[in-house]
Amino acid sequence: MLKIVQGAGGPVMVKEVGAELGIDPAVPGRLEPLRGKLSKLADRGWLHKLPNGTFTIRL
């Protein structure tokens, strides 16, 4: 997940990370566990969560 966010070169949405991981974003509820994992990484300082819900690499 970290490599996907880092390779994006800018803020990414959860559904973009999910698509890279092979998760179908059209299926309801499939992205919520991923959103939780990305939020945990942000809480631990590995990622930065922007107010609009996108994620970037912590600088």
C-alpha positions as CSV (number, residue, x, y, z in Angstrom):
1,M,0.0,0.0,0.0
2,L,2.8,2.4,0.8
3,K,4.5,1.8,-2.5
4,I,1.2,2.5,-4.3
5,V,0.7,5.8,-2.6
6,Q,4.4,6.7,-3.0
7,G,4.4,5.8,-6.7
8,A,1.3,7.9,-7.4
9,G,3.2,11.2,-7.1
10,G,0.4,12.9,-5.4
11,P,-2.8,12.4,-3.3
12,V,-4.6,9.2,-4.0
13,M,-8.1,8.1,-3.2
14,V,-8.9,4.8,-1.4
15,K,-10.5,3.4,-4.6
16,E,-7.4,4.1,-6.6
17,V,-5.3,2.1,-4.1
18,G,-7.9,-0.6,-4.1
19,A,-7.9,-0.8,-7.9
20,E,-4.1,-1.3,-7.8
21,L,-4.5,-4.1,-5.3
22,G,-7.2,-5.8,-7.4
23,I,-10.1,-4.9,-5.2
24,D,-13.3,-4.1,-7.2
25,P,-14.4,-0.6,-6.1
26,A,-17.9,-1.2,-7.5
27,V,-18.7,-3.7,-4.8
28,P,-20.1,-2.0,-1.7
29,G,-18.1,-2.4,1.5
30,R,-15.0,-3.8,-0.2
31,L,-13.0,-0.6,0.3
32,E,-13.9,0.1,3.9
33,P,-11.3,-2.4,5.4
34,L,-8.7,-0.8,3.1
35,R,-9.7,2.7,4.2
36,G,-9.2,1.6,7.8
37,K,-5.8,0.2,7.1
38,L,-4.7,3.4,5.3
39,S,-6.1,5.5,8.2
40,K,-4.1,3.4,10.7
41,L,-0.9,4.0,8.6
42,A,-1.8,7.7,8.8
43,D,-2.3,7.6,12.5
44,R,1.1,5.9,12.9
45,G,2.8,8.6,10.8
46,W,3.6,6.5,7.7
47,L,1.0,8.4,5.6
48,H,-0.7,11.7,5.7
49,K,-4.5,11.9,5.4
50,L,-5.7,15.1,3.8
51,P,-9.1,16.7,4.8
52,N,-10.7,15.6,1.6
53,G,-10.0,11.9,2.4
54,T,-7.1,11.3,0.1
55,F,-3.7,10.0,1.3
56,T,-0.1,11.1,0.6
57,I,3.3,10.0,1.7
58,R,4.4,11.7,4.9
59,L,7.2,14.2,4.1
